[in-house]
Amino acid sequence: MNDDFGPASLPLEPPAVPRADPGIGTSSIYRLCEEIIGLREMNNRQHKLFEQALTKARDLMQGSFNSFAADTQRAYQQLRQEFQGEKRAGLTALNELLDIAFDLERIVTARPTTGDGEALTRWADGIEVESRKVQAALLRHGIHPYDAVVGSPYNPALHERVGGRRVDGMDPLRVAEQVEHGYASQQPEFVLRRPKVVVTE
């Protein structure tokens, strides 16, 4: 038996693997960590900016909605007050009209015979008083006589044509004459009853 334990029989060490430079790997990982940290910080900044923009938009929308709600509430209250006011004015006008109607009934039933001139004069005076009452009631409710201006252009929205004729020195479709005045509300453009006019041809 040959036990030769010489240097040649010892197991050989594995060949040495060349190691990379530890500085290269470390710097790559470091740069990667820096990039991740930078991305995270940028993400946080963008997230914060987004939250600020979202809060600002929400506040603007809330303010707009609150303003809209307040305007709607004010408009509703104003409309309600106007409606109540018009209702009260309408009831007042109806009551005045009823009073005048009762007065006219009494005047009609008290009509004198044709032979009594003095009684007929008093009866006519009573009718005149009631006519003044009607005009005063109209004025109290903001309704006033509305007259056409002779020579102004004819406007079907403002005038009721009842005839036509040629007038020297006036163009066609002009108001030549007012036959009967109309009535308007306190707003001049709101004509309740158009005046009756004769129009040039």
QUIVEN-V735063 format. One record per backbone hydrogen bond with DSSP energy under -1.0 kcal/mol. NH is the residue of the N-H (numbers start at 1). CO is the residue of the C=O. If there is no record, write none. Layout:
nh:NH co:CO
nh:NH co:CO
This chain:
nh:4 co:2
nh:9 co:6
nh:24 co:21
nh:26 co:22
nh:27 co:23
nh:28 co:24
nh:29 co:25
nh:30 co:26
nh:31 co:27
nh:32 co:28
nh:33 co:29
nh:34 co:30
nh:35 co:31
nh:36 co:32
nh:37 co:33
nh:38 co:34
nh:39 co:35
nh:40 co:36
nh:41 co:37
nh:42 co:38
nh:43 co:39
nh:44 co:40
nh:45 co:41
nh:46 co:42
nh:47 co:43
nh:48 co:44
nh:49 co:45
nh:50 co:46
nh:51 co:47
nh:52 co:48
nh:53 co:49
nh:54 co:50
nh:55 co:51
nh:56 co:52
nh:57 co:53
nh:58 co:54
nh:59 co:55
nh:60 co:56
nh:61 co:57
nh:62 co:58
nh:63 co:59
nh:64 co:60
nh:65 co:61
nh:66 co:62
nh:67 co:63
nh:68 co:64
nh:69 co:65
nh:70 co:66
nh:71 co:67
nh:72 co:68
nh:73 co:69
nh:74 co:70
nh:75 co:71
nh:76 co:72
nh:77 co:73
nh:78 co:74
nh:79 co:75
nh:80 co:76
nh:81 co:77
nh:82 co:78
nh:83 co:79
nh:84 co:80
nh:85 co:81
nh:86 co:82
nh:87 co:83
nh:88 co:84
nh:89 co:85
nh:90 co:86
nh:91 co:87
nh:92 co:88
nh:93 co:89
nh:94 co:90
nh:95 co:91
nh:96 co:92
nh:97 co:93
nh:98 co:94
nh:99 co:95
nh:100 co:96
nh:101 co:97
nh:102 co:98
nh:103 co:99
nh:104 co:100
nh:105 co:101
nh:106 co:102
nh:107 co:103
nh:108 co:104
nh:109 co:105
nh:110 co:106
nh:111 co:108
nh:116 co:113
nh:120 co:116
nh:121 co:117
nh:122 co:118
nh:123 co:119
nh:124 co:120
nh:125 co:121
nh:126 co:122
nh:127 co:123
nh:128 co:124
nh:129 co:125
nh:130 co:126
nh:131 co:127
nh:132 co:128
nh:133 co:129
nh:134 co:130
nh:135 co:131
nh:136 co:132
nh:137 co:133
nh:138 co:134
nh:139 co:135
nh:140 co:136
nh:141 co:137
nh:142 co:139
nh:143 co:138
nh:144 co:184
nh:146 co:182
nh:151 co:175
nh:152 co:149
nh:154 co:173
nh:158 co:155
nh:159 co:155
nh:160 co:195
nh:162 co:197
nh:165 co:199
nh:170 co:167
nh:173 co:200
nh:175 co:152
nh:176 co:198
nh:177 co:198
nh:179 co:196
nh:180 co:196
nh:182 co:146
nh:183 co:193
nh:184 co:144
nh:185 co:190
nh:190 co:187
nh:191 co:189
nh:192 co:183
nh:193 co:183
nh:196 co:180
nh:197 co:160
nh:198 co:177
nh:199 co:163
nh:200 co:174
nh:201 co:165
